[in-house]
Amino acid sequence: MTSQSAAALRSRYVEQAASDLEENRRLQQELQERLSMLKQEEALLGDIISLAERYEGFTDASRLPEQLQDERGAAKPKRAAAGAGSRRTAPAKSSSAGTRAKGGAEGKPRPVLLGDLLTKLLGAYDEPRLAKELRDELLTKYPDRNPTPQVVRNTLESLVAKGRIRRHKQQRSVMYTLVKQDGAGGSD
């Protein structure tokens, strides 16, 4: 082996080692980023479990955290922060909900859901109503309830999604009316 061929061989080894070192560092960086993402995911999953445990005692799974915040009053910010999580709801079944309600919260009467109150208020009108008007009327008729305007709008949109009320747009305003039940004597 000549000194020239030895130098060429050494040069190839150095180039290969440098390339392998660069690839190794790139993989380490990818793994560090992946580990960071996994740690964030771990923290998120821990928060979800914590929220699930916090709301475990509620007897009606269809109650939204925003409604709980409204029912408990806006003075408790930890309830408001907990309401920022996922909003999955399950339709309440009348037979199972009735049996669950019997084991309710230590004999306290269960507050009426915000959606039910808004539906009741809308039922008194034939013409569309603004969310602001409904909230103002709610505050007047139910002074113990103090939902934010956003909670009222979210609840109304939830009722729209469930088909219980109808949304009407007039220029830039969004208005709501109660959906008349077929076969219940409604003319609409």
C-alpha positions in Angstrom: 0.0 0.0 0.0 1.4 3.3 -1.0 1.3 6.4 1.0 -1.0 8.0 -1.5 -3.5 5.1 -1.3 -3.2 5.1 2.5 -4.0 8.9 2.6 -7.0 8.4 0.3 -8.3 5.5 2.5 -7.8 7.7 5.7 -9.6 10.6 4.0 -12.6 8.3 3.1 -12.7 7.0 6.7 -12.6 10.6 8.1 -15.4 11.7 5.6 -17.5 8.6 6.6 -16.9 9.2 10.3 -17.8 12.9 9.9 -21.0 12.0 8.0 -21.9 9.4 10.6 -21.3 11.9 13.4 -23.5 14.5 11.7 -26.3 11.9 11.2 -25.9 10.9 14.9 -26.3 14.5 16.0 -29.3 15.0 13.8 -31.0 11.9 15.2 -30.2 13.1 18.7 -31.9 16.4 18.0 -35.0 14.6 16.6 -35.2 12.4 19.6 -34.9 15.4 22.0 -37.7 17.2 20.1 -39.8 14.0 20.2 -39.1 13.6 24.0 -40.1 17.2 24.6 -43.4 16.6 22.7 -44.0 13.4 24.7 -43.4 15.3 28.0 -46.0 17.9 26.9 -48.4 15.2 25.9 -47.9 13.5 29.3 -48.7 16.8 31.1 -51.8 17.3 29.0 -53.0 13.7 29.7 -52.4 14.3 33.4 -54.5 17.4 33.2 -57.3 15.5 31.5 -57.2 12.8 34.2 -57.3 15.5 36.9 -60.3 17.2 35.2 -62.1 13.8 34.9 -61.5 13.1 38.5 -62.7 16.6 39.5 -66.0 16.1 37.6 -66.4 12.5 38.6 -68.9 13.3 41.3 -71.4 14.9 38.9 -74.4 12.7 38.3 -75.4 14.0 34.9 -72.7 13.5 32.2 -74.5 15.9 29.8 -73.8 19.0 31.9 -71.1 21.2 30.3 -68.4 22.9 32.4 -69.7 26.3 31.2 -73.1 25.5 32.7 -71.4 24.5 36.0 -69.6 27.8 36.1 -72.8 29.6 35.6 -74.6 27.6 38.2 -71.9 28.1 40.9 -71.5 31.8 40.1 -68.6 33.6 38.4 -66.8 34.1 41.7 -65.0 30.8 41.5 -62.2 31.1 38.9 -61.0 27.5 39.2 -64.3 26.3 37.8 -63.9 28.7 34.9 -60.4 27.5 34.2 -61.6 23.9 34.3 -64.3 24.8 31.7 -61.6 25.3 29.1 -61.2 21.6 28.4 -62.8 19.3 26.0 -66.6 19.6 25.6 -67.9 16.2 24.9 -71.5 15.6 25.9 -73.5 12.5 26.1 -77.3 12.7 25.5 -79.1 12.3 28.8 -81.4 9.3 28.9 -84.5 9.9 30.9 -84.6 6.5 32.7 -80.9 6.4 33.7 -80.7 10.1 34.4 -83.7 9.8 36.8 -82.0 7.0 38.7 -78.8 8.8 38.9 -80.5 12.0 40.1 -81.8 10.1 43.2 -78.3 9.7 44.5 -77.8 13.5 43.9 -75.6 15.9 45.7 -76.3 15.6 49.4 -80.1 16.4 49.2 -79.5 19.8 47.5 -82.1 20.6 44.8 -80.5 20.4 41.4 -80.4 23.7 39.6 -82.1 24.0 36.3 -79.7 23.9 33.3 -79.1 27.1 31.5 -80.2 25.6 28.2 -83.6 24.7 29.7 -84.0 28.2 31.0 -83.1 29.7 27.6 -85.5 27.3 25.9 -88.3 28.3 28.3 -87.6 32.0 27.6 -87.6 31.5 23.9 -90.9 29.6 24.1 -92.7 32.8 25.2 -91.9 34.5 21.9 -92.9 33.9 18.3 -90.4 36.3 16.8 -86.6 35.7 16.8 -84.6 37.1 19.8 -81.0 38.2 20.2 -78.7 36.4 22.6 -78.2 39.7 24.5 -82.0 40.1 24.9 -82.3 36.6 26.2 -79.4 37.1 28.7 -80.9 40.4 29.9 -84.3 38.7 30.4 -82.6 35.8 32.2 -80.8 38.1 34.6 -84.1 39.8 35.3 -86.2 36.7 35.9 -83.4 34.6 37.5 -81.3 37.1 39.5 -79.3 34.2 41.1 -78.1 33.2 37.6 -75.3 35.4 36.1 -73.9 33.7 32.9 -71.5 35.7 30.8 -72.7 36.7 27.3 -70.3 34.1 25.8 -71.8 31.3 27.9 -75.3 32.3 26.8 -74.2 32.3 23.1 -72.4 29.0 23.5 -75.4 27.4 25.2 -77.7 28.8 22.4 -75.4 27.4 19.7 -75.4 24.0 21.5 -79.2 24.1 21.4 -79.0 24.9 17.7 -76.8 21.9 17.2 -79.2 19.7 19.1 -82.1 21.0 16.9 -84.0 22.5 19.9 -83.8 26.1 18.6 -83.2 27.7 15.2 -80.6 30.4 14.3 -81.6 33.3 12.1 -79.1 35.8 10.6 -80.3 39.3 9.9 -77.5 41.5 8.5 -74.8 41.1 11.2 -77.2 40.0 14.0 -77.8 36.4 15.0 -81.2 35.7 16.4 -82.8 32.6 17.8 -86.3 31.0 17.9 -87.7 27.9 19.5 -88.2 25.0 17.2 -91.9 24.1 17.3 -92.4 20.4 17.9 -94.4 18.6 15.1 -97.6 17.0 16.4 -97.6 19.2 19.5 -100.2 21.6 18.0 -97.6 24.0 16.7 -98.5 25.9 13.5 -94.8 26.3 12.2 
